[in-house]
Amino acid sequence: MKWLGRRSSGSAIPTPQSLLRSVYVGRLCVAIAIYLSAALKFNVAAPLDLLVTSFLLVATVVVTIASYWHTHIRGRLPGRTFLYAQALYDVALITAVVHVTGGPQSDLTPLYVPLIAVTAVLMPPASTALITALVGIVYFADVFFGHRTPMTAQVGLQLAVFVAVAAVTAYFASRVSVMGAEREALAGELRQARLEAADVLRNIPTGIVTVDADGQLLYCNPAAEQILGFKERQWRGRSVMPEFARIAPEFWAAITATARRGVRAMRVEATVRRPDRTFPIGVTTTTLEVETGGTPRVTAIFTDISDSKRLEELHLRAERLEAVAELSASLAHEIKNPLASIRSSVEQLGRAKRANPDEKFLTGLVVRESDRLSRLLSEFLDFSRVRATECRPLDLHAVAAAAIRLVREHSDCPDDAVIDLAGGSTAMEGDEDLLHRVVSNLVLNAVQAAGKGARVTVRTGRPAPHELPRGAGIENPVALAVSDNGPGIPENLRARLFDPFVTGRVGGTGLGLAIVQRAVEAHRGLVLVDSTEGKGTTFTVYFPADRRKEEAA
């Protein structure tokens, strides 16, 4: 019904409950007034007696109490039948009052006006027209038949007033109803937008924290709780800045600077130090000015950038290796030919009959070192020539099995070393020779690092979506993981682990992992390392299963 649309519109017109309450009060006042008029013989037409007015008063009290109990105590929504019954009773009551107080000469005839106005507010226009017509008919019948008064201009004017009041009130009520409906629709859209925004803030992986000028926590989404490692319910309404200063000093400094100077901080890098891990975050802060007199609020938006930093380091490492590979190829070509000439000349000098034992010893030493330098140059050339020349479908699990068999026959593999192969068939596209070198280098490094009693596990398969770093950009990935029980990689060596000529093993050239990096890069993959001193090391390599589609993309 019409009045339901205005129930919570917030307009200046009273609510239906307050209007009905006013109707009940006015009805009782009219009944009491006519009763007192009859009792005091004041302005009441004869021969009405006290008995009739008493009956009207009692009936009005009963009807009003019943109506109030229905709408205000029980809280029921009045339907159209209820409103019609109320209007009909009020028409009858006012007509009785007007009749006994003089009919057309009654001073209470204007009581019809608020009745019509209230009806126009509470009921649709058609119902208002019906009640107005009923008022006009009843009033005209009372004047013409009840008091035997001929039709006069005064009566016609009163009937015209009734119609005008009904029309004007109905028009304004309908306009207010439309405005209230529009306002309610806007309020509903605003509530929906707020719900959607709250749902987005709860589910995005970016942390959002809002504090006031005193540092009290006003808002914190689940991502912020997960990144910073604290619970919002423990700090809501309290100053959380000391906790921020303990967890991430740079994060605290960015929020404090924004609160003091009102200057936004853009892309500030901070370090979060939690008991379980330490990682970088990217922070942006902004201020929110509230209504006049309120204190400004500071909102910090931040995200874990450890994966992006890791990927950035991988790309920089690949670029460095490419540059070193080009330099190595040039130097190897330039050195190899003169070295061959030197070796040949020294070898001939050593075969001369006039050479004494010391000279033969020295020439033999030069030849051996020349051979060692030649092998090193060959490794440089191998490093510079790492290219995926033949890409075809293969099984990474089978490639890993063949590489493990080769490592078991290597002289550096301890007799008691245990190398397990886990996972199942893993289809992908790639260069089998390069993949074989990747697996054999990683497994050989693992057994060499672990030494006696080495336990190495090689696993192939498809990784879970959350295992890849965000932004890796590898679709349909496959994974190769090599884990050992060695002593781990020292902290000072991890940052340079894949650089050429960097090795932690005596006698190593430092090119094994550099070749692994270049071979993985040739397949558009990623290689990551996780190591804890005293607990072993795990190298994880991710390849795109469809390399040709990846290259086309």
C-alpha positions in Angstrom: 0.0 0.0 0.0 0.9 3.6 -0.5 1.6 4.4 3.2 4.1 1.5 3.4 6.4 3.2 0.8 6.6 6.3 3.1 7.0 4.5 6.3 10.8 5.0 6.5 11.3 7.6 3.8 12.5 10.2 6.3 10.2 13.0 4.9 8.7 15.9 6.8 5.2 14.2 6.8 4.6 12.3 10.0 4.8 8.5 9.9 1.6 6.4 9.5 2.0 5.3 13.2 2.1 8.9 14.4 -0.8 9.9 12.1 -3.0 7.0 13.4 -2.1 8.0 17.0 -3.2 11.5 16.2 -6.5 10.2 14.8 -7.1 8.1 17.9 -6.4 11.1 20.1 -8.6 13.4 18.0 -11.4 10.9 18.0 -11.4 10.6 21.8 -11.4 14.4 22.1 -14.4 14.8 19.8 -16.4 12.1 21.7 -15.5 13.6 25.1 -16.4 17.1 23.8 -19.8 16.1 22.6 -20.5 14.2 25.8 -19.6 17.3 27.9 -21.7 19.5 25.6 -24.7 17.2 26.2 -24.0 17.0 29.9 -23.7 20.8 30.3 -26.5 21.6 27.8 -24.0 23.7 25.8 -24.6 24.2 22.0 -26.4 20.9 21.6 -29.6 20.6 19.6 -32.6 19.2 21.5 -33.9 16.7 22.1 -30.5 14.8 22.3 -30.1 13.5 25.8 -27.1 12.3 27.8 -27.8 8.6 27.0 -26.9 8.9 23.3 -23.8 11.0 23.9 -22.7 8.5 26.6 -23.1 5.7 24.1 -21.0 7.5 21.5 -18.3 8.1 24.1 -18.2 4.4 25.1 -18.2 3.2 21.5 -15.4 5.6 20.6 -13.3 4.5 23.6 -13.8 0.8 22.7 -13.0 1.3 19.0 -10.0 3.5 19.7 -8.5 1.1 22.3 -9.0 -1.9 20.0 -7.4 0.0 17.1 -4.4 1.2 19.2 -3.9 -2.4 20.5 -3.9 -3.7 16.9 -1.5 -1.1 15.4 0.8 -0.1 18.2 0.9 -2.8 20.9 0.7 -5.9 18.6 2.7 -4.0 15.9 0.5 -5.2 13.1 0.6 -3.3 9.8 -2.9 -1.9 9.1 -4.3 -3.1 5.8 -6.8 -1.4 3.5 -9.8 -2.9 5.2 -8.6 -1.6 8.6 -8.1 1.9 7.2 -11.5 1.8 5.5 -13.1 0.8 8.8 -11.3 3.6 10.7 -12.4 6.2 8.1 -16.1 5.0 8.1 -16.3 5.1 11.9 -14.8 8.6 11.9 -17.2 9.8 9.2 -20.1 8.4 11.3 -18.8 10.0 14.5 -18.1 13.5 12.9 -21.5 13.4 11.2 -23.2 12.6 14.5 -21.3 15.5 16.1 -22.2 17.9 13.3 -25.8 16.8 13.4 -26.4 17.3 17.1 -24.5 20.6 17.1 -26.6 22.3 14.5 -26.0 20.7 11.1 -25.2 23.4 8.5 -24.9 26.0 11.3 -22.5 23.7 13.4 -19.1 25.1 14.2 -17.7 21.5 14.1 -18.2 21.0 10.3 -14.5 21.7 9.6 -13.7 18.4 11.4 -14.3 16.8 8.0 -11.2 18.5 6.6 -8.6 16.8 8.8 -10.4 13.5 8.3 -10.1 13.9 4.5 -6.5 15.0 4.7 -5.5 12.1 6.9 -7.3 9.7 4.6 -5.4 11.2 1.6 -2.1 10.7 3.3 -2.8 7.1 4.5 -4.7 5.7 1.5 -4.4 5.7 -2.3 -6.1 8.4 -4.4 -9.0 6.2 -5.4 -9.8 5.4 -1.7 -9.4 9.1 -0.9 -11.9 10.0 -3.6 -14.3 7.3 -2.3 -14.2 8.6 1.3 -14.5 12.2 0.2 -17.6 11.3 -1.9 -19.0 9.6 1.2 -18.4 12.6 3.3 -20.1 14.8 0.8 -23.1 12.5 0.5 -23.5 12.1 4.3 -23.2 15.8 5.0 -25.6 16.7 2.2 -28.1 14.1 3.5 -27.8 15.4 7.1 -28.3 19.0 5.9 -31.2 18.3 3.5 -33.0 15.4 5.3 -31.8 15.7 8.9 -32.4 19.5 9.3 -34.8 20.2 6.4 -32.4 22.9 5.2 -32.6 23.8 1.5 -29.3 23.8 -0.5 -27.4 27.0 0.1 -24.2 28.6 -1.2 -22.6 27.9 2.2 -23.3 24.2 1.9 -22.0 24.1 -1.7 -18.9 26.0 -0.6 -18.2 23.5 2.2 -18.6 20.6 -0.2 -16.2 22.3 -2.6 -13.7 22.7 0.2 -13.9 19.0 1.0 -13.1 18.1 -2.6 -10.3 20.7 -2.8 -8.7 19.5 0.4 -8.9 15.9 -0.8 -7.3 16.7 -4.2 -4.5 18.9 -2.9 -3.6 16.6 0.0 -3.7 13.5 -2.3 -1.4 15.3 -4.8 1.2 16.3 -2.3 1.0 13.0 -0.6 1.6 11.2 -3.9 4.6 13.4 -4.6 6.1 12.8 -1.2 5.4 9.1 -1.7 7.4 9.2 -5.0 10.2 11.1 -3.4 10.2 8.8 -0.5 10.3 5.8 -2.8 13.2 7.3 -4.7 15.1 8.1 -1.5 14.5 4.6 -0.3 15.7 3.2 -3.6 18.9 5.3 -3.3 19.3 4.2 0.3 19.0 0.6 -0.8 21.5 1.1 -3.6 23.9 2.7 -1.1 23.5 -0.2 1.3 24.1 -2.6 -1.5 27.2 -0.7 -2.6 28.5 -0.7 1.0 27.9 -4.4 1.3 29.7 -5.1 -2.0 32.6 -2.8 -1.0 32.8 -4.6 2.4 32.8 -7.9 0.6 35.5 -6.8 -1.8 37.7 -5.5 1.1 37.3 -8.7 3.0 38.4 -10.9 0.0 41.1 -8.9 -1.7 44.7 -10.0 -1.0 45.7 -6.4 -0.3 45.9 -5.3 3.3 44.0 -2.2 4.3 44.3 -0.5 7.7 42.7 2.7 8.9 43.7 4.5 12.1 42.6 7.9 13.6 44.8 10.8 14.6 45.5 9.1 18.0 46.6 5.9 16.3 43.5 3.9 17.3 42.6 1.1 15.0 39.3 1.8 13.1 39.4 -0.8 10.4 41.5 -3.8 9.4 40.6 -6.3 6.7 41.5 -10.1 6.9 44.4 -9.7 4.4 46.0 -7.1 6.7 45.6 -9.4 9.7 47.3 -12.2 7.7 50.2 -10.0 6.5 50.9 -8.3 9.8 50.1 -11.3 11.9 47.7 -9.8 14.5 43.9 -9.9 15.1 41.7 -6.9 14.7 39.5 -7.7 17.6 42.4 -7.4 20.0 43.2 -3.9 18.9 39.9 -2.4 17.8 39.5 1.0 19.6 43.1 0.9 21.0 46.3 2.5 19.8 47.9 0.0 17.5 50.9 2.2 16.5 53.3 0.6 19.1 52.4 -2.8 17.6 53.1 -1.5 14.1 56.4 -0.1 15.3 57.4 -3.5 16.6 56.3 -5.5 13.6 57.3 -3.1 10.7 59.1 0.1 11.7 59.1 1.5 8.2 55.3 0.9 8.0 54.8 2.7 11.3 56.9 5.6 10.1 54.9 6.0 6.8 51.6 6.1 8.7 53.0 8.5 11.3 54.4 10.9 8.7 51.1 10.9 6.8 49.2 11.6 10.1 51.5 14.5 11.1 52.1 16.2 7.7 49.0 15.1 5.8 51.3 14.0 2.9 50.5 10.8 1.1 53.2 8.1 1.0 53.5 6.4 -2.4 55.0 2.9 -2.8 57.1 2.9 0.3 58.9 -0.4 0.9 58.8 -1.8 4.5 60.0 -5.0 6.1 57.6 -7.1 8.2 59.4 -9.0 10.9 57.2 -11.8 12.2 58.3 -14.8 14.4 57.8 -17.2 11.5 59.2 -15.1 8.6 60.6 -11.8 7.4 59.4 -10.3 4.1 59.0 -7.0 2.3 55.7 -5.1 1.7 54.8 -2.2 -0.5 52.9 0.6 1.3 50.8 3.5 0.1 49.1 5.8 2.7 46.5 8.5 2.3 44.4 10.7 4.6 40.6 10.9 4.8 39.1 14.2 6.0 35.9 13.6 8.0 33.1 16.1 8.7 34.0 19.5 10.2 35.4 19.3 13.6 36.5 15.6 13.2 40.0 14.3 13.3 41.6 13.1 10.0 42.0 9.4 9.5 45.0 7.7 7.8 44.5 4.7 5.6 47.4 2.4 4.7 47.1 0.1 1.7 49.9 -2.6 1.5 50.7 -5.9 0.0 53.3 -8.7 0.3 55.8 -8.0 -2.4 58.2 -10.9 -1.6 57.1 -12.8 -4.7 57.5 -9.8 -7.0 60.9 -9.0 -5.5 61.9 -12.6 -6.0 60.7 -12.5 -9.6 62.6 -9.3 -10.1 65.8 -10.8 -8.8 65.3 -13.8 -11.1 64.9 -11.5 -14.1 68.0 -9.5 -13.1 69.9 -12.7 -12.6 68.9 -13.9 -16.1 70.0 -10.7 -17.6 73.4 -10.9 -15.8 73.9 -14.5 -17.0 73.1 -13.6 -20.5 75.7 -10.8 -20.5 78.3 -13.1 -18.8 77.5 -15.8 -21.4 78.2 -13.5 -24.3 81.5 -12.4 -22.6 82.5 -16.0 -21.9 81.9 -17.0 -25.5 84.0 -14.2 -26.8 86.9 -14.8 -24.3 86.8 -18.6 -24.8 87.1 -18.2 -28.6 89.9 -15.6 -28.2 91.9 -17.7 -25.7 91.4 -21.2 -27.0 93.4 -20.9 -30.2 96.5 -19.2 -28.6 96.3 -21.8 -25.9 96.3 -24.6 -28.4 99.4 -23.1 -30.0 101.1 -22.7 -26.6 100.3 -26.3 -25.7 101.6 -27.7 -29.0 104.8 -25.7 -28.8 105.6 -26.6 -25.2 104.9 -30.3 -26.0 107.4 -30.3 -28.8 110.0 -28.6 -26.6 109.5 -31.3 -24.0 110.2 -34.0 -26.6 113.6 -32.5 -27.6 116.6 -34.7 -27.0 118.5 -31.9 -25.4 115.9 -31.3 -22.7 117.0 -32.1 -19.2 114.7 -33.7 -16.6 113.8 -30.3 -15.1 112.8 -28.9 -18.4 110.7 -32.0 -19.2 108.9 -31.7 -15.8 108.1 -28.0 -16.4 106.9 -28.7 -20.0 104.7 -31.5 -18.7 103.3 -29.2 -16.0 102.5 -26.5 -18.7 100.7 -29.2 -20.8 98.6 -30.4 -17.9 97.6 -26.9 -16.9 96.9 -26.1 -20.5 94.6 -29.1 -20.7 92.8 -28.0 -17.5 92.4 -24.5 -18.9 91.1 -25.9 -22.1 88.5 -27.9 -20.2 87.5 -24.8 -18.3 87.1 -22.9 -21.6 85.0 -25.7 -23.0 82.7 -25.3 -20.0 82.6 -21.6 -20.7 81.5 -22.4 -24.2 78.9 -24.9 -23.0 77.6 -22.2 -20.6 77.3 -19.7 -23.4 75.7 -22.1 -25.8 72.8 -23.1 -23.6 69.8 -22.9 -26.0 66.6 -24.9 -26.4 67.2 -26.2 -29.9 64.7 -29.0 -30.1 61.4 -28.6 -28.4 59.2 -31.7 -28.4 56.7 -33.5 -26.1 58.4 -35.6 -23.4 58.0 -37.0 -19.9 59.9 -35.0 -17.3 59.7 -37.9 -14.9 61.5 -40.2 -17.4 64.1 -37.5 -18.0 64.7 -37.2 -14.3 65.1 -41.0 -13.9 67.7 -41.1 -16.7 69.6 -38.2 -15.1 69.6 -39.9 -11.7 71.0 -43.1 -13.2 73.9 -41.0 -14.6 74.6 -39.3 -11.3 74.7 -42.6 -9.4 77.7 -43.6 -11.7 79.5 -40.3 -11.1 82.7 -40.4 -9.1 81.6 -37.7 -6.7 78.4 -39.7 -5.7 79.0 -41.5 -2.4 78.3 -45.2 -2.3 75.8 -44.8 0.5 73.9 -42.0 -1.2 70.1 -42.6 -1.5 68.4 -40.8 -4.4 64.6 -41.3 -4.5 62.4 -40.3 -7.4 58.8 -39.4 -6.5 55.8 -38.3 -8.5 54.4 -39.7 -11.7 54.4 -39.1 -15.4 54.7 -35.4 -16.1 54.1 -34.5 -19.7 55.6 -31.3 -21.0 57.3 -29.8 -24.1 61.0 -29.0 -24.0 64.6 -29.8 -25.0 65.4 -33.2 -23.5 69.2 -32.6 -23.5 68.8 -29.3 -21.6 66.3 -30.8 -19.1 68.7 -33.7 -18.6 71.4 -31.3 -17.7 69.2 -29.4 -15.3 68.3 -32.5 -13.4 71.8 -34.0 -13.4 73.4 -30.7 -12.2 70.9 -30.2 -9.4 71.1 -33.9 -8.2 74.9 -34.0 -8.4 75.1 -30.7 -6.5 72.8 -32.2 -3.9 74.8 -35.4 -3.3 78.1 -33.4 -3.3 76.7 -30.9 -0.7 75.3 -33.6 1.5 78.4 -35.8 1.3 78.4 -39.1 3.1 75.0 -40.4 4.0 73.3 -38.2 1.4 69.5 -38.4 1.1 68.2 -36.8 -2.0 64.6 -36.7 -3.2 63.6 -35.7 -6.7 59.9 -35.0 -7.3 58.0 -34.2 -10.5 54.4 -33.3 -11.0 52.0 -30.4 -11.2 52.2 -27.8 -8.5 49.2 -26.4 -6.6 48.1 -22.9 -7.8 49.3 -21.2 -4.6 52.8 -22.6 -4.8 53.9 -20.4 -7.7 54.9 -16.8 -6.9 52.2 -14.2 -7.8 53.0 -12.7 -11.2 55.1 -15.7 -12.4 53.0 -15.7 -15.6 53.4 -19.5 -16.2 50.2 -21.1 -17.4 49.7 -24.9 -17.0 52.9 -25.3 -15.1 54.8 -28.5 -14.2 57.3 -28.7 -11.3 60.6 -30.4 -10.6 61.9 -30.3 -7.0 65.3 -31.6 -5.7 65.7 -31.8 -1.9 68.7 -32.9 0.1 69.7 -33.4 3.7 72.9 -31.4 3.5 74.2 -28.6 5.7 72.3 -25.9 3.8 73.6 -22.9 1.9 75.4 -20.2 3.9 73.6 -16.8 4.1 76.5 -15.0 2.4 76.4 -17.3 -0.6 72.6 -17.4 -1.3 72.4 -14.0 -3.0 75.2 -15.0 -5.5 74.3 -18.7 -5.8 73.5 -18.6 -9.5 76.2 -16.2 -10.5 79.0 -17.7 -12.7 82.2 -18.8 -10.9 80.6 -18.7 -7.5 80.9 -22.0 -5.7 81.0 -23.3 -2.2 82.9 -26.5 -3.1 86.6 -26.8 -3.4 87.6 -27.5 -7.0 84.3 -26.4 -8.5 84.0 -24.1 -11.4 80.8 -22.4 -10.2 79.1 -22.9 -13.6 76.7 -25.8 -12.7 73.9 -23.7 -11.3 74.5 -20.9 -13.8 73.9 -23.5 -16.6 70.8 -24.6 -14.7 69.5 -21.1 -14.6 70.1 -20.5 -18.3 68.5 -23.8 -19.3 65.4 -23.0 -17.2 65.3 -19.6 -18.7 65.5 -21.1 -22.1 62.3 -23.0 -21.3 60.7 -19.8 -20.0 60.6 -21.2 -16.5 61.6 -20.2 -13.0 64.1 -21.8 -10.5 63.8 -21.0 -6.8 65.9 -22.1 -3.9 64.9 -22.5 -0.2 67.6 -23.4 2.3 67.9 -23.5 6.0 71.4 -23.9 7.5 71.6 -27.4 9.1 68.3 -28.6 7.6 69.1 -29.0 3.9 68.2 -27.3 0.6 65.4 -27.5 -1.9 65.6 -26.4 -5.5 62.2 -26.0 -7.2 61.9 -25.5 -11.0 58.7 -24.5 -12.7 58.3 -25.1 -16.4 55.3 -24.3 -18.7 53.9 -27.6 -19.9 53.1 -26.1 -23.3 56.2 -24.2 -24.2 55.3 -23.5 -27.8 52.0 -22.0 -26.8 53.9 -20.0 -24.1 56.3 -18.6 -26.8 53.4 -17.8 -29.1 51.7 -15.9 -26.3 
